[in-house]
Amino acid sequence: MGQIMIDTKKNIAGKERQSIAFPFIVIAVLFFIWGFITALNDILIPYLKGIFTLSYFEASLVQFSFFGAYFLGSLFYFFWSIKYGDPIGKVGYKKCMLLGVVIATVASIMFYPAAKLESFSMFLSALFLMGTGFTLLQIAANPYVIILGSEKGASGRLNLAQGINSLGTTIAPAIGALILFAGSDVSVVGIDTVEWMYLVFAFLFVAIAILITLAKIPEFKSDKAVPKGADLLKYPHLIMGVVAIFMYVGGEVSVGSFMISFIKLPEIAGLAERDASKYVSMYWGGLMIGRFMGAVGMSTGIKSTYKYFLFFLILMVAFIIAWKVLGIYDAIHAGGLLLLNIIFFIMGGFLSARTLFIFALVVIGLLFFAVFSQGMNAVWALVGAGLFNSIMWSNIFSLSLRGLGKHASQGSSLLIMAILGAALVPALQGWAADRIGLQLSFLLPVLCYTYLCYYGLWSQNHLKKMI
């Protein structure tokens, strides 16, 4: 999701730069798997809700357990780095990634006894442990992609890795629904279906651990102590950025978490879980496409004329793929949303703060439409929210770290802690859904995006003062 800023001038010796293809492929597979498993939670929520007869709030504990681990893990890492120095700098990226993979392997295996014992609390424990492993991977793998090769190609490698991560989040809901909702009703499939699915993940993690161990992966270590954390308080754009990340991931994950239940409502679409999951895939697929469009739009090395051409090319390719895979009806709606995305990109002038403000405003409008309308138009409003979420993480991240210099890595740790929003906001929406109804509960994410609008406007003025 995020990236850690580090010095790359002396990261890799000349001989080590000669072949980075295989190490990159190994890390890219990691990006894909953790993206896949993260998005799979959106399917686990209605699945476990049906199996254990849970309330919306109880079902939301899936995300609370998983993303709560991100906060606690990052918090522990941050304070450890202040007192003892950067752990990754001392033990190396390779060992840190291996530890993250081992923890994720154990977590995957835990799903087996959880299913055998039919214990929801054990499922939550497994999800918490999985989130802990992914926290280490997030902290280590993102910056490692940067130092893996030359500085000139660092941005391209990271964008490619994040795109592969988004590919995992896109296909996970469809594949997960195919496995877990074999029939049209959740009751058709027993809880034992989860056993072998996560055992497959455990096997994949073991294979990756072996590859990481055997691969000639360049290492990077440093015993240099990190700066004291208190100095970060003098950067208001970082503190406000931490809140922005909290609101962004909270709103994004909350919408995705309750999409299937929303689409199942008789007044919306009345679709079964398996059919509704297609639109969850489109929600995350929009995030992936929007990121590729953002990589083009936010690039300073591409002329405006070429940007418009690439936008048109992405639009046409996405439309054709949607037409062939989903049908002309869905393709027209998806194409229309992509066209709007391009228009608002241009309105934002390809500037981080302004584009963040405009996109957040659009998401607010889409959520209001979903809350106060019915039928498939309400479904497409939520799908569109995913597309306009696309550039928010990267824009908030870059705006928050502007001018931090030596404090950048610690600032990044604080931003990763803010992933706590993905644990708390869905839980709050679940609590609200039990009391005021699921459709009205989508007003809660509106509050999240309202803050993002404010942060975008505030950042514009603050950056002018920094220049």
C-alpha positions as CSV (number, residue, x, y, z in Angstrom):
1,M,0.0,0.0,0.0
2,G,2.6,2.5,1.0
3,Q,6.3,3.0,0.6
4,I,9.2,4.0,2.9
5,M,11.6,6.7,1.7
6,I,15.3,5.8,2.1
7,D,18.6,6.8,0.7
8,T,19.4,4.8,-2.5
9,K,22.7,6.3,-3.5
10,K,24.8,3.4,-2.2
11,N,22.3,0.6,-1.9
12,I,23.6,-1.9,-4.4
13,A,27.1,-2.6,-5.8
14,G,27.6,-2.8,-9.5
15,K,27.7,-6.6,-9.7
16,E,24.5,-6.9,-7.7
17,R,22.7,-4.7,-10.3
18,Q,23.4,-7.0,-13.1
19,S,20.4,-9.3,-12.5
20,I,17.4,-8.1,-10.6
21,A,14.7,-9.8,-12.7
22,F,14.4,-13.0,-10.5
23,P,14.4,-11.2,-7.1
24,F,11.9,-8.7,-8.5
25,I,9.6,-11.5,-9.6
26,V,9.8,-13.1,-6.2
27,I,8.8,-9.8,-4.5
28,A,6.1,-9.2,-7.1
29,V,4.5,-12.5,-6.3
30,L,4.4,-11.4,-2.6
31,F,2.7,-8.2,-3.6
32,F,0.1,-10.2,-5.6
33,I,-0.6,-12.7,-2.8
34,W,-1.0,-10.1,0.0
35,G,-3.2,-8.0,-2.3
36,F,-5.3,-11.1,-3.1
37,I,-5.7,-12.2,0.6
38,T,-6.5,-8.6,1.7
39,A,-9.3,-8.3,-0.8
40,L,-10.5,-11.8,0.0
41,N,-11.6,-10.4,3.4
42,D,-14.5,-8.7,1.5
43,I,-15.8,-12.2,0.7
44,L,-15.0,-13.7,4.1
45,I,-17.3,-11.1,5.7
46,P,-20.6,-12.2,4.1
47,Y,-19.4,-15.8,4.2
48,L,-18.7,-15.9,7.9
49,K,-21.7,-13.7,8.6
50,G,-23.9,-16.5,7.0
51,I,-22.1,-19.4,8.6
52,F,-22.1,-18.0,12.2
53,T,-25.3,-15.9,11.9
54,L,-23.5,-12.7,12.8
55,S,-24.7,-9.1,13.0
56,Y,-23.1,-6.5,10.7
57,F,-20.9,-5.3,13.6
58,E,-19.7,-8.8,14.4
59,A,-18.9,-9.5,10.8
60,S,-16.9,-6.3,10.6
61,L,-14.5,-7.7,13.2
62,V,-12.9,-9.5,10.2
63,Q,-11.5,-6.2,9.0
64,F,-10.9,-5.0,12.6
65,S,-8.7,-7.9,13.4
66,F,-6.8,-7.9,10.2
67,F,-6.1,-4.2,9.9
68,G,-5.8,-3.7,13.6
69,A,-2.6,-5.8,13.4
70,Y,-1.2,-3.2,11.0
71,F,-1.6,-0.5,13.6
72,L,-0.1,-2.4,16.5
73,G,2.7,-3.8,14.4
74,S,3.7,-0.5,13.0
75,L,3.4,1.2,16.4
76,F,5.7,-1.4,17.9
77,Y,8.1,-1.0,15.0
78,F,8.1,2.8,15.3
79,F,8.9,2.9,19.0
80,W,11.5,0.1,18.6
81,S,13.2,2.1,15.9
82,I,13.4,5.2,18.2
83,K,15.0,3.3,21.1
84,Y,17.2,0.7,19.3
85,G,17.5,1.9,15.7
86,D,15.9,0.7,12.5
87,P,15.3,-3.1,12.8
88,I,15.4,-3.6,9.1
89,G,18.6,-1.6,8.8
90,K,20.3,-3.9,11.3
91,V,19.0,-7.4,10.2
92,G,18.4,-6.6,6.5
93,Y,15.4,-6.6,4.2
94,K,15.7,-10.3,3.3
95,K,15.4,-11.6,6.8
96,C,12.5,-9.2,7.6
97,M,10.6,-10.3,4.6
98,L,11.3,-14.0,5.5
99,L,9.9,-13.4,9.0
100,G,6.8,-11.8,7.5
101,V,6.3,-14.7,5.2
102,V,6.7,-17.2,8.1
103,I,4.1,-15.4,10.2
104,A,1.7,-15.4,7.2
105,T,2.3,-19.1,6.8
106,V,1.4,-19.9,10.4
107,A,-1.7,-17.6,10.1
108,S,-2.8,-19.5,7.0
109,I,-2.5,-22.9,8.8
110,M,-4.5,-21.5,11.7
111,F,-7.6,-21.4,9.4
112,Y,-7.7,-25.2,9.4
113,P,-8.3,-25.6,13.2
114,A,-10.6,-22.6,13.1
115,A,-12.8,-24.3,10.6
116,K,-12.6,-27.7,12.3
117,L,-13.6,-26.2,15.7
118,E,-16.1,-23.8,14.0
119,S,-14.6,-21.0,16.1
120,F,-15.2,-17.4,14.9
121,S,-12.7,-16.1,17.5
122,M,-10.0,-18.4,16.1
123,F,-10.7,-17.0,12.6
124,L,-10.2,-13.5,14.0
125,S,-7.0,-14.6,15.7
126,A,-5.7,-16.1,12.4
127,L,-6.6,-12.8,10.6
128,F,-4.8,-10.8,13.2
129,L,-1.7,-12.9,12.8
130,M,-2.0,-12.6,9.0
131,G,-2.1,-8.8,9.3
132,T,1.0,-8.9,11.5
133,G,2.9,-10.8,8.9
134,F,1.7,-8.4,6.2
135,T,2.8,-5.4,8.3
136,L,6.4,-6.6,8.1
137,L,6.0,-7.2,4.4
138,Q,4.6,-3.7,3.9
139,I,7.4,-2.1,5.8
140,A,10.2,-4.1,4.1
141,A,9.0,-5.0,0.6
142,N,7.9,-1.6,-0.6
143,P,11.3,0.1,0.0
144,Y,13.2,-2.9,-1.1
145,V,11.7,-2.6,-4.5
146,I,13.2,0.9,-4.6
147,I,16.7,-0.2,-3.7
148,L,16.7,-3.4,-5.8
149,G,18.0,-1.6,-8.9
150,S,19.0,1.8,-10.2
151,E,17.5,5.0,-8.8
152,K,16.4,5.9,-12.3
153,G,14.1,2.9,-12.6
154,A,12.9,2.9,-9.0
155,S,9.6,4.6,-9.6
156,G,8.8,2.3,-12.5
157,R,9.5,-0.8,-10.4
158,L,7.4,0.3,-7.5
159,N,4.4,1.3,-9.7
160,L,4.6,-2.1,-11.4
161,A,4.7,-3.9,-8.1
162,Q,1.8,-1.9,-6.8
163,G,-0.1,-2.6,-10.0
164,I,0.5,-6.3,-9.5
165,N,-0.8,-5.9,-5.9
166,S,-3.9,-4.3,-7.3
167,L,-4.3,-7.2,-9.8
168,G,-4.6,-9.5,-6.7
169,T,-7.2,-7.3,-5.1
170,T,-9.2,-7.2,-8.4
171,I,-9.5,-11.0,-9.0
172,A,-9.7,-12.1,-5.4
173,P,-13.4,-11.3,-4.9
174,A,-14.4,-13.2,-8.0
175,I,-12.3,-16.3,-7.3
176,G,-13.2,-16.2,-3.6
177,A,-16.9,-16.1,-4.4
178,L,-16.5,-18.9,-6.9
179,I,-14.9,-21.1,-4.2
180,L,-16.9,-20.1,-1.1
181,F,-20.3,-19.5,-2.7
182,A,-20.4,-22.5,-5.0
183,G,-24.1,-22.2,-5.0
184,S,-26.4,-19.2,-5.0
185,D,-26.7,-19.3,-1.2
186,V,-24.0,-19.1,1.5
187,S,-25.7,-22.1,3.3
188,V,-24.9,-24.4,0.3
189,V,-21.2,-24.4,1.2
190,G,-19.9,-25.5,4.6
191,I,-17.2,-23.9,6.7
192,D,-14.7,-26.6,5.8
193,T,-14.3,-25.0,2.4
194,V,-12.1,-22.4,4.0
195,E,-9.6,-25.1,5.2
196,W,-8.0,-26.1,2.0
197,M,-8.2,-22.6,0.5
198,Y,-5.9,-21.2,3.2
199,L,-3.7,-24.3,3.2
200,V,-3.0,-23.5,-0.4
201,F,-1.9,-20.0,0.7
202,A,0.3,-21.7,3.3
203,F,1.9,-23.8,0.6
204,L,2.5,-20.7,-1.6
205,F,4.1,-18.8,1.3
206,V,6.4,-21.8,2.0
207,A,7.4,-21.8,-1.6
208,I,8.1,-18.1,-1.5
209,A,10.1,-18.4,1.7
210,I,12.3,-21.0,-0.1
211,L,12.7,-18.8,-3.1
212,I,13.7,-15.8,-0.9
213,T,16.2,-18.0,0.9
214,L,17.8,-19.5,-2.2
215,A,17.6,-16.4,-4.4
216,K,20.6,-14.2,-4.7
217,I,18.8,-11.2,-3.4
218,P,20.9,-8.1,-2.9
219,E,21.0,-7.0,0.8
220,F,21.0,-3.6,2.4
221,K,21.9,-2.9,6.0
222,S,22.7,0.2,8.0
223,D,23.4,0.7,11.7
224,K,22.7,4.4,11.5
225,A,20.2,5.4,14.2
226,V,17.0,7.0,13.2
227,P,16.1,10.5,14.3
228,K,14.1,11.0,17.5
229,G,10.3,10.8,16.9
230,A,9.4,14.0,18.7
231,D,10.8,16.1,15.9
232,L,8.1,14.9,13.6
233,L,5.5,17.1,15.5
234,K,6.9,20.2,13.8
235,Y,5.5,19.0,10.4
236,P,1.7,19.8,10.4
237,H,1.3,18.3,6.9
238,L,2.5,15.0,8.2
239,I,0.2,15.0,11.2
240,M,-2.8,15.9,9.0
241,G,-1.6,13.3,6.5
242,V,-1.7,10.6,9.1
243,V,-5.4,11.5,9.7
244,A,-5.9,11.6,6.0
245,I,-4.5,8.0,5.5
246,F,-6.8,6.9,8.4
247,M,-9.8,8.4,6.7
248,Y,-8.9,7.1,3.2
249,V,-8.2,3.5,4.1
250,G,-11.2,3.5,6.4
251,G,-13.6,4.7,3.7
252,E,-12.1,2.6,1.0
253,V,-12.2,-0.7,3.0
254,S,-15.5,0.0,4.6
255,V,-17.2,0.5,1.2
256,G,-15.7,-2.7,-0.1
257,S,-16.5,-4.7,3.0
258,F,-20.3,-4.0,2.8
259,M,-20.7,-4.0,-1.0
260,I,-22.0,-7.6,-1.3
261,S,-24.5,-7.1,1.5
262,F,-25.6,-3.8,-0.1
263,I,-26.1,-5.3,-3.5
264,K,-28.1,-8.2,-2.0
265,L,-30.7,-5.8,-0.7
266,P,-34.0,-6.3,-2.6
267,E,-34.4,-2.6,-3.2
268,I,-30.9,-2.4,-4.7
269,A,-30.2,-5.4,-6.9
270,G,-31.3,-8.5,-5.0
271,L,-28.3,-10.5,-6.2
272,A,-26.8,-13.6,-4.6
273,E,-23.3,-13.4,-3.1
274,R,-21.6,-15.0,-6.0
275,D,-23.2,-12.6,-8.5
276,A,-22.7,-9.6,-6.3
277,S,-19.0,-10.4,-5.9
278,K,-18.4,-9.4,-9.6
279,Y,-19.1,-5.8,-8.7
280,V,-16.7,-6.0,-5.8
281,S,-14.0,-7.1,-8.2
282,M,-14.9,-4.2,-10.4
283,Y,-14.6,-1.9,-7.4
284,W,-11.0,-3.0,-6.8
285,G,-10.4,-3.3,-10.5
286,G,-11.2,0.4,-10.8
287,L,-8.6,1.1,-8.2
288,M,-6.0,-0.8,-10.3
289,I,-6.9,1.0,-13.6
290,G,-7.0,4.4,-11.8
291,R,-3.5,3.8,-10.4
292,F,-2.2,3.1,-13.9
293,M,-4.0,6.3,-15.1
294,G,-2.5,8.1,-12.1
295,A,1.0,6.9,-13.0
296,V,0.5,8.5,-16.4
297,G,-1.3,11.7,-15.2
298,M,1.1,12.5,-12.3
299,S,4.3,11.8,-14.3
300,T,6.4,14.8,-14.9
301,G,8.3,13.2,-17.7
302,I,5.3,12.8,-20.0
303,K,4.0,15.6,-22.2
304,S,0.3,16.5,-21.9
305,T,-0.4,15.4,-25.5
306,Y,1.0,11.9,-24.7
307,K,-0.9,11.8,-21.5
308,Y,-4.2,12.3,-23.3
309,F,-3.3,9.6,-25.8
310,L,-2.4,7.2,-23.1
311,F,-5.6,8.0,-21.2
312,F,-7.6,7.3,-24.4
313,L,-5.7,4.0,-24.9
314,I,-6.3,2.9,-21.4
315,L,-10.0,3.8,-21.8
316,M,-10.4,1.8,-25.0
317,V,-8.5,-1.3,-23.7
318,A,-10.5,-1.3,-20.5
319,F,-13.8,-0.9,-22.4
320,I,-13.0,-3.8,-24.8
321,I,-11.9,-6.1,-22.0
322,A,-15.1,-5.2,-20.0
323,W,-17.2,-5.8,-23.1
324,K,-15.7,-9.3,-23.7
325,V,-15.7,-10.4,-20.1
326,L,-18.8,-8.7,-18.6
327,G,-21.0,-7.8,-21.6
328,I,-21.9,-4.6,-23.3
329,Y,-24.2,-3.3,-20.5
330,D,-21.5,-3.4,-17.9
331,A,-18.8,-2.2,-20.4
332,I,-20.8,1.0,-21.1
333,H,-21.2,1.8,-17.4
334,A,-17.5,1.1,-16.7
335,G,-16.4,3.1,-19.8
336,G,-18.6,6.1,-18.7
337,L,-17.0,6.1,-15.3
338,L,-13.5,5.9,-16.8
339,L,-14.3,8.9,-19.1
340,L,-15.4,10.9,-16.1
341,N,-12.2,9.9,-14.3
342,I,-10.2,11.3,-17.2
343,I,-12.2,14.6,-17.2
344,F,-11.6,15.1,-13.5
345,F,-7.9,14.2,-13.9
346,I,-7.6,17.1,-16.4
347,M,-9.6,19.4,-14.1
348,G,-7.1,18.6,-11.4
349,G,-4.3,19.8,-13.6
350,F,-2.4,16.6,-12.7
351,L,-1.5,18.3,-9.3
352,S,-1.5,16.1,-6.2
353,A,-3.4,18.2,-3.8
354,R,-6.0,19.6,-6.2
355,T,-6.7,16.2,-7.7
356,L,-7.1,14.7,-4.3
357,F,-9.7,17.3,-3.4
358,I,-11.6,16.8,-6.7
359,F,-11.6,13.0,-6.5
360,A,-12.7,13.0,-2.8
361,L,-15.5,15.4,-3.8
362,V,-16.6,13.0,-6.6
363,V,-16.6,10.0,-4.2
364,I,-18.8,12.0,-1.8
365,G,-21.3,12.6,-4.6
366,L,-21.2,8.9,-5.6
367,L,-21.8,7.7,-2.0
368,F,-24.7,10.1,-1.6
369,F,-26.2,8.8,-4.8
370,A,-25.8,5.2,-3.6
371,V,-27.5,6.0,-0.2
372,F,-30.5,7.9,-1.7
373,S,-31.2,5.8,-4.9
374,Q,-32.2,2.3,-5.7
375,G,-31.5,-0.3,-8.4
376,M,-28.3,-0.9,-10.4
377,N,-27.5,2.8,-10.5
378,A,-26.7,2.6,-6.8
379,V,-24.4,-0.3,-7.4
380,W,-22.5,1.5,-10.1
381,A,-22.1,4.5,-7.8
382,L,-20.1,2.3,-5.4
383,V,-18.1,0.8,-8.2
384,G,-17.2,4.3,-9.4
385,A,-16.0,5.1,-5.9
386,G,-13.2,2.5,-6.3
387,L,-12.0,4.2,-9.5
388,F,-11.8,7.6,-7.8
389,N,-10.1,6.1,-4.8
390,S,-7.1,5.1,-7.0
391,I,-4.7,8.0,-6.5
392,M,-5.5,8.9,-3.0
393,W,-3.0,6.7,-1.2
394,S,-0.1,7.8,-3.3
395,N,-1.1,11.5,-3.3
396,I,-1.6,11.6,0.5
397,F,1.6,9.8,1.1
398,S,3.7,12.1,-1.1
399,L,2.1,15.2,0.3
400,S,2.6,14.1,3.9
401,L,6.4,13.4,3.4
402,R,7.1,16.6,1.5
403,G,10.2,18.2,3.0
404,L,10.7,15.7,5.8
405,G,14.3,14.7,4.7
406,K,16.0,12.5,7.4
407,H,12.6,12.1,9.2
408,A,11.0,10.5,6.1
409,S,11.3,6.8,7.1
410,Q,9.8,7.5,10.6
411,G,7.1,9.6,9.0
412,S,6.3,6.6,6.7
413,S,5.9,4.4,9.8
414,L,3.4,6.8,11.2
415,L,1.4,6.8,8.0
416,I,1.4,3.0,8.0
417,M,0.0,3.0,11.5
418,A,-2.9,5.0,10.2
419,I,-4.1,1.9,8.4
420,L,-5.9,1.4,11.7
421,G,-8.7,3.3,9.9
422,A,-9.4,0.1,7.9
423,A,-10.1,-1.7,11.2
424,L,-12.2,1.0,12.9
425,V,-14.3,2.5,10.2
426,P,-15.8,-0.8,8.9
427,A,-16.6,-1.7,12.5
428,L,-18.4,1.7,13.1
429,Q,-20.3,1.2,9.8
430,G,-21.3,-2.3,10.9
431,W,-22.5,-0.9,14.2
432,A,-24.5,1.8,12.3
433,A,-25.9,-0.7,9.8
434,D,-27.4,-2.7,12.7
435,R,-29.2,0.4,14.0
436,I,-30.2,2.6,11.0
437,G,-30.0,0.2,8.1
438,L,-27.2,-0.8,5.7
439,Q,-27.9,1.7,3.0
440,L,-27.9,4.7,5.3
441,S,-24.8,3.5,7.0
442,F,-22.8,4.4,3.9
443,L,-23.1,8.0,5.1
444,L,-20.3,7.2,7.5
445,P,-17.6,6.9,4.7
446,V,-18.9,10.2,3.5
447,L,-17.5,11.8,6.6
448,C,-14.1,10.2,5.8
449,Y,-14.0,11.7,2.3
450,T,-15.1,15.1,3.6
451,Y,-11.9,15.3,5.6
452,L,-10.0,14.3,2.5
453,C,-11.6,17.2,0.6
454,Y,-10.4,19.5,3.4
455,Y,-6.9,18.0,3.4
456,G,-6.6,18.5,-0.3
457,L,-7.5,22.2,-0.1
458,W,-5.4,22.7,3.0
459,S,-2.4,21.1,1.4
460,Q,-2.6,23.3,-1.7
461,N,-2.2,26.4,0.5
462,H,0.4,24.9,2.8
463,L,2.6,23.8,0.0
464,K,2.7,27.3,-1.4
465,K,4.1,28.5,2.0
466,M,6.7,25.7,1.9
467,I,8.1,26.8,-1.4
